[in-house]
Amino acid sequence: MTRTPPIYEHLALYLLIGLVPHLLQAQATPTEVPLWANGAPGFENRRNEPEKAKDYWVKNIHNPSITVYLPPKEKATGAAVVICPGGGHRELVFNAEGNQPALFLNSIGVAAFVLKYRLAREENSPYSLDKHPREDAYRAMRLVRSKAKEYGIDPDRLGMLGFSAGGEVVEMVAYAPGKGQPDAPDPVDRLDGKPNFQMLIYPGPLGVPETVPADAPPAFMLAANDDVCCSGPIVSLLQKYRAANVPIEVHIYTQGKHGFNMGDRSKLNSIKTWPQRMADWMADTNLLTPRSDQTNKASR
């Protein structure tokens, strides 16, 4: 079951950096796919409650979903990313930290899936911060892997991108085993939910583990030094990654504060161009290089 979301706006960034011709070749209308056909387990009776949306945010999410953005077939690299927008677990900054990053990723040949996860800090929320966003993230990863052939992606090059609180959601699954349940009634739940790589943009502090395991996904992390909230977590993670001998690239800019999204509203050149640093990292780590065995992997 799929549903079509409204047309999204705010393409100024892409007009400025000349990506519109590529974006116009991408999927014309993204589709929204619920994570569970009958609603989230234990909350099935709330799946039809309408979401609340205004300006940049979305709230009242009781039927978590992914919004699917696929690149033009001739540009597709096989790489894919599940995007977790920020918003303090009270709302989702869905355009600036969801749809816009998805369009950027499409422009470099990467499939993108914007996750609407349940919000544990929203007023009167029935959800637990340490449980339900994690469940949604795992389910999103497994659902995308289950549709790898349909989406034309390599299930071994499926990563996650998280902004602020969305970075915390990424970390909830990045450092855990993530193995599926072999005897699960739903075949989707039998698949691996762990990302193959992660990209954290000014991530919040809640997801930083005591230690980074040796099988942690390679990481790209970025923040501004004057971000009181969320520059510290990546400094801590850098040290833990080095101790675990796991590849990591970190960018800390002098200025930028918190919540600069994709950089298009900033007056700082370094912040305006930060998405290209992420693209460079993906290229340098061969994530953007199509693999000859990609079709076979997608059929697993």
C-alpha positions as CSV (number, residue, x, y, z in Angstrom):
1,M,0.0,0.0,0.0
2,T,1.3,3.4,-0.9
3,R,0.0,6.9,-0.6
4,T,1.1,10.1,-2.4
5,P,2.2,13.0,-0.2
6,P,1.8,16.7,-1.3
7,I,4.3,18.3,-3.6
8,Y,7.2,19.6,-1.7
9,E,8.7,23.1,-2.1
10,H,11.9,24.9,-1.0
11,L,14.1,24.1,-3.9
12,A,16.1,27.4,-3.7
13,L,19.3,25.5,-2.7
14,Y,19.2,23.4,-5.9
15,L,18.5,26.4,-8.1
16,L,21.5,28.1,-6.7
17,I,23.9,25.2,-7.2
18,G,22.6,24.2,-10.6
19,L,21.1,20.8,-9.8
20,V,17.6,21.4,-11.1
21,P,18.2,19.8,-14.5
22,H,19.2,16.6,-12.7
23,L,16.4,16.8,-10.2
24,L,13.8,17.2,-12.9
25,Q,14.9,13.9,-14.3
26,A,14.3,12.2,-10.9
27,Q,11.2,10.6,-9.7
28,A,8.4,13.1,-10.4
29,T,6.2,12.4,-7.4
30,P,7.6,10.7,-4.3
31,T,5.5,8.0,-2.8
32,E,4.9,7.4,0.9
33,V,5.0,3.8,2.1
34,P,3.8,2.8,5.6
35,L,6.3,0.8,7.6
36,W,3.6,-1.7,8.6
37,A,0.6,-2.4,6.3
38,N,-1.8,-2.5,9.3
39,G,-0.1,0.2,11.5
40,A,2.6,0.0,14.1
41,P,2.4,-3.0,16.3
42,G,0.4,-2.2,19.4
43,F,-0.9,1.0,17.9
44,E,-2.9,-0.3,14.9
45,N,-6.0,1.6,16.0
46,R,-4.2,4.9,15.6
47,R,-2.9,4.5,12.1
48,N,-5.6,6.5,10.4
49,E,-5.2,9.6,12.7
50,P,-4.3,12.6,10.5
51,E,-0.8,14.1,10.8
52,K,-0.4,17.7,11.6
53,A,1.8,19.8,9.4
54,K,2.6,23.5,9.1
55,D,5.5,25.4,7.5
56,Y,8.5,23.2,8.0
57,W,7.3,20.6,10.5
58,V,5.2,17.5,10.8
59,K,3.7,16.1,14.0
60,N,1.2,13.6,15.3
61,I,2.8,10.6,13.5
62,H,1.0,7.4,14.4
63,N,1.5,5.5,11.2
64,P,5.3,5.7,10.6
65,S,6.4,5.6,7.0
66,I,9.1,6.2,4.4
67,T,8.8,8.7,1.6
68,V,10.6,7.2,-1.5
69,Y,12.8,9.3,-3.7
70,L,14.5,7.4,-6.5
71,P,17.2,8.9,-8.8
72,P,17.0,8.7,-12.6
73,K,17.9,5.2,-13.7
74,E,20.8,6.5,-15.8
75,K,22.3,8.2,-12.8
76,A,21.6,5.5,-10.1
77,T,24.6,4.2,-8.3
78,G,22.8,1.5,-6.3
79,A,23.6,3.3,-3.0
80,A,20.7,4.2,-0.8
81,V,20.1,6.2,2.4
82,V,17.3,6.3,5.0
83,I,17.0,9.9,6.2
84,C,16.0,10.8,9.8
85,P,15.0,14.4,10.1
86,G,15.5,16.3,13.4
87,G,13.0,18.1,15.6
88,G,13.8,17.3,19.2
89,H,11.5,14.2,19.1
90,R,8.6,16.7,19.3
91,E,8.2,17.3,15.6
92,L,10.0,16.4,12.3
93,V,11.7,19.1,10.3
94,F,10.5,17.3,7.3
95,N,11.2,19.6,4.4
96,A,14.6,21.0,5.3
97,E,16.0,17.9,6.9
98,G,14.1,15.3,4.9
99,N,12.9,16.2,1.4
100,Q,15.7,18.6,0.5
101,P,18.5,16.1,1.5
102,A,16.6,13.4,-0.5
103,L,16.7,15.6,-3.6
104,F,20.4,16.3,-3.1
105,L,21.1,12.6,-2.7
106,N,19.1,11.9,-5.9
107,S,21.3,14.4,-7.8
108,I,24.4,12.2,-7.1
109,G,22.6,9.0,-7.9
110,V,21.6,7.9,-4.5
111,A,18.1,6.6,-3.6
112,A,16.6,8.2,-0.5
113,F,13.9,7.2,1.9
114,V,12.7,9.9,4.4
115,L,11.6,8.3,7.6
116,K,8.6,9.6,9.6
117,Y,9.3,8.1,13.0
118,R,7.2,8.3,16.1
119,L,7.7,11.3,18.4
120,A,8.3,10.4,22.1
121,R,8.5,14.0,23.3
122,E,5.4,15.4,21.6
123,E,2.7,16.5,24.0
124,N,0.7,13.5,25.3
125,S,2.8,11.1,23.3
126,P,2.2,7.4,24.1
127,Y,5.7,6.5,22.8
128,S,8.9,5.7,24.6
129,L,12.1,7.5,23.5
130,D,14.3,4.4,23.9
131,K,11.9,2.1,22.1
132,H,9.6,3.3,19.4
133,P,11.9,5.5,17.3
134,R,14.4,2.6,17.3
135,E,11.6,0.2,16.2
136,D,10.7,2.6,13.3
137,A,14.4,2.9,12.2
138,Y,15.0,-0.8,12.2
139,R,11.7,-1.4,10.3
140,A,12.6,1.2,7.7
141,M,16.0,-0.3,7.1
142,R,14.5,-3.8,6.8
143,L,11.6,-2.6,4.6
144,V,14.0,-0.9,2.2
145,R,16.2,-4.0,2.0
146,S,13.1,-6.1,1.3
147,K,12.4,-3.9,-1.7
148,A,16.0,-3.7,-3.0
149,K,15.1,-5.2,-6.3
150,E,12.1,-3.0,-6.8
151,Y,14.1,0.1,-5.9
152,G,17.2,-0.9,-7.9
153,I,19.5,-0.6,-4.9
154,D,22.4,-2.6,-3.4
155,P,21.3,-3.8,0.0
156,D,24.9,-3.8,1.1
157,R,25.2,-0.1,0.4
158,L,22.3,1.1,2.5
159,G,23.1,3.8,5.0
160,M,21.4,6.3,7.2
161,L,21.6,10.1,7.4
162,G,20.4,11.8,10.6
163,F,20.0,15.5,11.6
164,S,20.0,16.5,15.3
165,A,17.4,14.3,17.0
166,G,17.3,12.2,13.9
167,G,21.0,11.5,14.4
168,E,20.1,10.1,17.8
169,V,17.7,7.7,16.0
170,V,20.4,6.6,13.6
171,E,22.7,5.9,16.5
172,M,20.0,3.8,18.2
173,V,20.5,1.2,15.5
174,A,24.0,1.9,14.2
175,Y,25.8,0.5,17.3
176,A,23.4,-2.4,18.0
177,P,23.6,-5.9,16.3
178,G,20.5,-5.4,14.2
179,K,20.1,-9.0,13.1
180,G,16.6,-10.0,12.0
181,Q,14.5,-12.7,13.6
182,P,14.9,-15.9,11.5
183,D,11.5,-17.2,12.6
184,A,9.6,-13.9,12.4
185,P,6.1,-14.3,10.8
186,D,6.7,-11.2,8.7
187,P,9.6,-11.8,6.2
188,V,10.6,-8.2,6.5
189,D,11.5,-8.7,10.1
190,R,13.9,-11.5,9.2
191,L,16.3,-9.1,7.4
192,D,19.3,-7.1,8.8
193,G,18.4,-3.7,10.2
194,K,21.9,-2.4,10.6
195,P,23.2,0.4,8.3
196,N,26.3,-0.1,6.2
197,F,27.3,3.5,6.8
198,Q,26.1,6.5,8.6
199,M,26.1,10.3,8.2
200,L,25.4,12.4,11.2
201,I,24.8,16.2,10.9
202,Y,24.9,18.0,14.3
203,P,23.6,14.8,16.1
204,G,22.1,15.1,19.6
205,P,23.8,13.6,22.6
206,L,21.4,10.8,23.5
207,G,22.7,8.1,21.1
208,V,26.4,8.3,22.0
209,P,27.4,4.8,23.2
210,E,29.9,4.1,26.0
211,T,32.1,2.4,23.4
212,V,31.9,2.1,19.7
213,P,31.9,-1.6,18.6
214,A,34.4,-2.9,16.1
215,D,31.5,-3.6,13.6
216,A,30.2,0.0,13.8
217,P,29.4,1.4,10.4
218,P,31.9,3.8,8.8
219,A,30.8,7.4,9.6
220,F,30.7,10.9,8.3
221,M,30.0,13.5,10.9
222,L,29.6,17.3,10.7
223,A,28.7,20.2,13.0
224,A,29.6,23.8,13.9
225,N,31.9,24.5,16.9
226,D,29.5,27.1,18.2
227,D,26.7,24.6,18.4
228,V,26.4,24.3,22.2
229,C,24.1,21.3,22.0
230,C,25.5,19.1,19.3
231,S,29.1,19.6,18.4
232,G,30.3,17.7,21.5
233,P,28.7,14.4,20.5
234,I,30.8,14.1,17.4
235,V,34.0,15.0,19.2
236,S,33.2,12.2,21.6
237,L,32.3,9.8,18.8
238,L,35.5,10.6,17.0
239,Q,37.6,9.5,20.0
240,K,35.5,6.3,20.3
241,Y,35.7,5.5,16.6
242,R,39.5,5.9,16.7
243,A,39.7,3.6,19.7
244,A,37.7,1.0,17.8
245,N,39.8,1.5,14.6
246,V,36.6,2.1,12.6
247,P,36.8,4.6,9.7
248,I,35.4,8.1,10.4
249,E,35.5,11.5,8.8
250,V,34.6,14.6,10.9
251,H,34.1,18.2,9.9
252,I,33.8,20.9,12.6
253,Y,33.2,24.4,11.3
254,T,34.1,27.5,13.3
255,Q,30.6,29.0,13.0
256,G,27.1,27.8,12.0
257,K,25.3,27.1,15.3
258,H,22.6,24.5,15.3
259,G,20.0,23.6,12.7
260,F,21.5,25.0,9.5
261,N,19.8,22.1,7.5
262,M,21.3,21.8,4.0
263,G,23.1,25.2,4.3
264,D,21.0,27.2,1.9
265,R,19.9,29.8,4.5
266,S,23.4,30.4,5.8
267,K,25.6,33.4,4.9
268,L,28.7,31.3,5.6
269,N,30.4,29.8,2.6
270,S,31.5,26.7,4.5
271,I,28.0,26.0,5.7
272,K,26.5,26.6,2.3
273,T,28.7,24.0,0.7
274,W,28.7,21.3,3.4
275,P,26.5,18.9,1.4
276,Q,29.4,18.6,-1.1
277,R,31.7,17.4,1.7
278,M,29.2,14.6,2.3
279,A,29.1,13.7,-1.4
280,D,32.9,13.8,-1.5
281,W,33.1,11.3,1.4
282,M,30.6,9.0,-0.3
283,A,32.6,9.1,-3.5
284,D,35.9,8.6,-1.7
285,T,34.6,5.5,0.1
286,N,33.3,4.0,-3.2
287,L,29.6,4.3,-2.2
288,L,28.8,6.0,-5.5
289,T,30.5,3.3,-7.6
290,P,28.0,0.9,-9.1
291,R,28.8,-2.7,-8.6
292,S,28.6,-5.4,-11.2
293,D,26.9,-7.8,-8.8
294,Q,24.3,-5.3,-7.7
295,T,21.4,-7.0,-9.5
296,N,22.2,-10.3,-7.9
297,K,22.4,-8.7,-4.4
298,A,19.1,-6.9,-4.9
299,S,17.4,-10.3,-5.6
300,R,18.3,-11.8,-2.3
